[in-house]
Amino acid sequence: MKTRGDFFDEWKPEDPTFWEKTGKAIAWRTLCITTASLILSFATWFVMSAVVVRLPGIGFKFSEGELFWLTAMPGLAGGTLRLIHMFLIPLFGTRKVVAVATFAKILPCLGLGFAVMTPGTPYWVFLILAFLVGFGGGDFSSFMPSTSLFFPKRLLGTALGIQAGIGNFGVSLTQFVTPWIIGLAVAGSFFGGPQEFTKGEATKSVWLQNAAFWYVPFLIVLAIVSWVWLRSVPVKASVREQLDIFGNKHTYFCTVTYLMTFGTFSGLAAVFPLMIRGIYGNFENAPDPLAYAFYGPLIGSALRVVWGPLTDKFGGAIWTQLCGLGLMVCCAVLVFGGLLKPDSAEQFPWFVGVMLAMFFFTGIGNAATFRQYPVIFSHSPRQAAGVIGFTAAVAAYGPFLFSMKMGWCKSATGSFELFFIGLLIFCGIATAINWWFYARKGAEKPS
């Protein structure tokens, strides 16, 4: 197919002949490459959440509040960078944006690895590095709008569900691989020597730098592949032209519903290890947070992939409604079931079960909302892509908001109950908006 620089001469995915003859192969190839890169984006974005629970054990004397700040900074960076990324595809195209964004994540990975290897690294250095790993959080708001331009409307739920869902697996990847890879001397001493990790009376050697270093070779390869194989859809618009989405009230309603779904998913993924440590860590034979934390993001990511085709078949609004109601019930059980103020470790399995249910519902909601938005803005694919980017940017503040609010609640009240009461109320508001405008019979924008 002919191109002018990075851009195709034409792109007509709604034309059946064009799609079958030319578009389908290019679109699916692009989806595969950008999704692989997005996995590493999410993995590096959440690497700090897996590292912070080990820092006290290797000698860093940070308070619980300081640890929550370290999990918050990637969310602050990710949300802010997404506000920039949402404009990039119409300006620079898929090829440049994906390749450069993938390469940019190498720097914070190297920096974090060297920081944990250096005894006495000051807290402010970790704060800067925590912000920089947020580079990975910004990518979603350019990668997903890019994908929405490549595929016909009938496949958007499936394509966006695959990309976002498999991309979200990066959260589980970092929390699953970290406990394993930090126990190995990868490449001998090439990645540096071990640290002594102490828990109670037990001491063992760990290589915490591996949690960050092991991403570097994969990032290099994917940056090169993206530069060589990707091209861009000919959709061009200035920043000023793209601002027209803010004149539509549905931009803000969609932002609220996605903050409920992905904001909750990303926020819980960031704080889940610290929640386990803070609520159940003082009991005898306390659970290892990283032995359980990866299950939540894994479930949420898998459901986002599985539910994509179902949203294409039944629409997204009904599933967003189910997500909201499910989250409200889970919040109520956590608060009124005493799981946030346990009397013994015997309540831990119930706590984990309810938390995993929350990830389950967010996975459904994440798939559903991204099926809704292109339908709500079906009059303009470019606007639909912009709304996907903006809603994703705001929801990416989830790790920051959850970490800050939960850290404050714990220090002020001694538990997380007040936070989950607030989350229950917010989910109620978002669910009501979804019902009135999108899900009920006679809704203004049935989706």
N, C-alpha and C positions, 0 to 999 in steps of 0.2 A: 504494500500500500504506500502511496506517495506521501512524503512528509516535507514540511518546510522547517528546517532546523529540528527542534524537538517536537513540533506539532504536526499532527495529521492534517491533510488538506480538508478532509471532511469526516464527520462521524455521525451516522444515522442508525442508532441501535433499534429504533422502532420500525425500521424498514426490514421486513422479513428476509428479503433477498440479500441485502447488505449484511444483516446479522449472521445468516447461515454461511455465506460465502467468505466474509472477511472479518466481521466484528467479533464473532464469538471466540475464536481462537486467541485474538489479541486481548480481549477483555479478561478471559480466564488466566492467560499467562500473566497479565498485569496483576490480577488479584492474587495469584500465588506468590509473586515476588514481594508485593507490598504487605501481604499478610505475614510472610516470614519475617520481614523487617519489623512489623508491628509487634510480633511476639517478643522480640528483643527490646523494643521500646517499653513495653509494659514490664518486662523482667528487670530492666535497669532502673525504671521509675520506682519500683517497689523494693529494690535491693536493700535500701536503708532499713526497711521494716524488718528484714531478716537479720541484719547486722546488729541493730541496736540492742536486741535482747542478749547478745553475747558480749557487748562491750564491758559491762560491769565485771563479768567473769574473767576478763583478761587484764584487769587492773585499772580501767578508766573510771574515775570516781564521779560519775554524773548522777544527778538526782533523777527521780521519776519524772518530775516536770521537764527537766532538760531532755530526757529521752523522748517524751511526747513531742517536744519541739523538733527533734530530729526526724520524727516520722511525719511531722506537719509540713516541713519545708519543701519536700518534693511535690506535695499537693499544691502549695502556694505557687511554686514555679510552673508546674504542669498547667494549672488553670490560666495563669497569666500568659504563658507561651501559646496556649491554644487560641487565645484572643488574637494573637499574631498569625498563627498558622491558618486560621479560618479564611484569611485573605490571600494566601500564597498561591494556591493552584491556578486561579484565573490570571495571576500576575506572572508566574514563572513556569507553570506546567508540572506535571507529575514527575518527570525524569529528574529535573534539578532538585526539586523539593525533597523527594524520597532519598536520593543519593546523598545529598548534603546533610540531611537530618540524621541519617544512619551513621555517617562518619563522625558527626559532632558528639555522639555519645561515648566515643572512645576516651576522651579527656577525663570526664568525671569518674569513669571506671578505673582508670589508672590512678587518679588522685586518691580515691577511696582506698584502694589496695595499699598504696604506700602509707596512708595515714594510719591504718590499723597496725601496720608493721612497726610504726615508730612510737615507742613509749613516750608519753608526755605530750603527744600531739594536742594542742589546745582545743578547747571546745568550739571556739569561733571558726577554726578550720573545718571541723566536722559540720558546722552550720552551713558554711559556704558550699561544701561538697554535697550536703543534703539538698541544697537548692539546685546545684548543677545536675544532679541525677534526674531532676525534673525535666531535663531536655527530652527524655523519653516520653514524658506525659504530654508534651505539646503535639506530638506527631499525629495523634488521633484526629485532630480537627483539620488536617489537610489530607491524610490518607483516606478517610471515610468519604469526604466530599468528592475526592477523585474517583473512588469506586462508583459512587452514585451517578457519575457522568458516563461511565463506560457501559452500563447495563440498561436494558429496556425495563420499563416500569414493572412488567409482570415478574421479573426476576430480582427486583431490588431487595425484597425481604430476605430471599435466600442468600444473595451475594453479600449484603451488608451483615446478615447474621453470621455467615461463615467468617468474614473478615474480623468483625468485632469479637465474635465468640472465640475463635482460635487465637486472635491477638490477645484477648484477656487471659488465655492460658499462660501467658508470660508471668502473671502474678503468681500462679501456682508453681510455675517452673522455678522461680527464684526462691520460694519458700520450701519447695521440695528438695531442690538440688543443694541448697546451702548447707544443711546439716550434714549431708554426705560428703560434699567436696571439700569442706573445711577440715575434714578428718584425714585428708590425704596429702602427702608431699608431692603435688602434681609437678611433673617434669623435674623430679629431684629437688635441688635447691634453687632452680632457675627462677621460681616465683618467690623466693625468700624463705627464711627460716620460720619455725613455729613459735606460737605464743603458749604460755601455760594458762589453761582455763581451769578455774576453781569453782566448784559448786558444792557447798557444804564442806565436808572433809575430803572429798574426792578431787583429784587433780589429773588433768590429761593434756596432751599436746594438741593444739589446733592450728590450722593455717587459715586464719580468717580472711586474709587477703585474697584467697582463691574465690571467695564469694563475688568479688568484683572483676578480678583479672580474667576469669575464664570466658567472659563475654567478648573480650577484645578481638581474638582472631575471627570470630563469627561476624562481628560488626564490619571488619575490614572486607571480608568476602562479600557480604551482602551489599555494601556500599559500591563495590566494583560491579557486581551483577546488576544493580539498579541503574548505574550509569550506562552500562552497555546495552541492556535489553529493554529498558522502559522508554516509552514515548508518551505524548500528551494529547488530550482531546482539545480541539480548537474552540475552547470557550475562554474568551478574554474579557476582562472587565477591570476597570480601575477600582481603587479602594472606595472612592466616592460613590460609584455606581453600586457597589456591593452593600453600601449602607442602607439601601432601600428596604431591606428586611425589617429594619427597626420601626418602620411605619405601619407594620401589620401586628395587630394584637395577638395573633396566634404564635408569633415568635416567642412572646413572653409566656404564654400558656404552655407551649411545648418545652420551654426551658424549665418550668416548674415540674412537669411530669418527668423529665429526664433527670433532674436533680434528685427526684425521689428514687428513680431506678438506678442509674449509674452512679449518682452521688453517694447513695447508700452502699452500693457494691464496692466502690473504690475506697470509701471511707472505712467501712468495716474491714476490708482487706488490709488496710494500713495499720489498724489498731488491734486487730484480732490477737496477734501474739502478745502485745502488751496487756490486753484485757485478761488473757489467761494468766499471765504472770501476776497482774495486780489483784485479781479476784481470788485465785486458787493457789497462788505461789507460796503462801505461808503455811499451807497444810503439810503434814508429814507425807513424804513420797509425792511431792508436788509434780504435776505433769510438765513435760517439756513443751513449751509453747509451739516450737517449730515442728513437733511431731503431729500436731493437729491443725495448725494454722492454714496449711496449704489446701486442705479439703474444701474449705469454703469457696475460695476463688475457683478451684477446679470445678465444683458443682455449678457455680454461677456461669462460668465460661462455657461449659458443656451445654447447659440449658439454652444459652443464647444461640448456639449453633443449631441444636435440635429444633428449637421453636421457630427458626426462620421460615421454613416451608409452611408451617402451620399458620403463621401470620399472613403469608401470601394467600392461603386458602380461605381463612376466616376473617381476615382483617386484624389490625393491631389493637384497636380500642378496647375490645373485650378482654384481651390478655393484659393490657395495662391496668384495667379495672381489677382483675384477679390479683395482680401483683400488689396493688395498693391495699386491698383488703387483707391479703396474706401478711404483709408487713405490719399492719396495724395489730393483727392478732398476736404476732410474734412479740412485738414490743410490749403488749399487755401481759403476756405470759412471763417475760423476763422481769418486769417490774413487780407484778402482783403475785408471781409464783415464788418469789424469794431467791431467784437464781443469781441475782446480782449482789446479794448479801447472804452467802451460804453459811450454814452451820457446820458443814463438813464437806470433805472431798467427794462424798457419795452423790452430791448434787451435780458434780461436774459433767457426767454423761448427759444429763438433761439440759444443762447449759449449752453444751456443744450441739446437741440435737436441735435446739431452737435457733442457734446461730446459723447452723447449716440450712435450716428451713428459710431463714432470711436470705441467704445467698441463692437458694433455689428460686424464690420469688423474684429477686432482682434479675436473675438470668432471663426469666420469662419476660419481665418488663423491659429489659434492655433490647431484646429482640423485637418486641411489640412496638416500642416507641419509634425505632428507626424504620419500621414499616409504615407507621402513621405519617411521619413528617413529609416524605415525598408525595403522599396522597393529598395531604392538607395543602401543600404548595405545588400541586400538579400543574398549575398554570405556568410555572417557570422552573425548569430543572436547575437553572443557575441559582435561583433563590432557595430552592429546596436544599441544594448543596451548602449554601451559606448558613441556613438555619441548622443543619446538621452540625456544621462546624461551630456555630455559636453555642448551641445547647451543650455540645460536648465540652466546650471551654468552661462554661459555668459549672457543669457537673464535675469537672476535674478538680474543682476546689474541695471535693468531698474529703480527701485525706487530710487537707488542712483544717477544714471546719470540724471534722470529727475529732481529730487529734487535739485541737485547741479546746473545744467545748468539753470533751471528755476529761482532759487533763484538769480543766478548771473545776468541773463537777466533783472529780475525785478529791482534789485538794480542799474544796470548800465544804463538801458534805460528807466525804468519806466513802462515797459510792458513785456508781454511774446511773442511778435510778432517774435523777432529774433529766439527764440527757435523753433517755429513752422515752420519757413522758413527752418531751418536746418533739422527738422524732415521730411519735404516734400522732400528735396533733398536726404536724406538717404533712404527713402521709394522708391524713384525713382531708386536708385542704386540696392536695394534688389530686386525690381520687375523685373528689367532688367536681373539680375542674374538668377532668377527663370525662366523667359521666355526662355533664351538662353539654359540653361542646362537641364531644366526639363519639360517645358510646350509646347514649339513649336513643330511643326511637324519635325521629324528627330532629336529631342533633344538627347544628349548623354545619359542621364539617365531618360527616360520618367517615371513619377511617379504620 
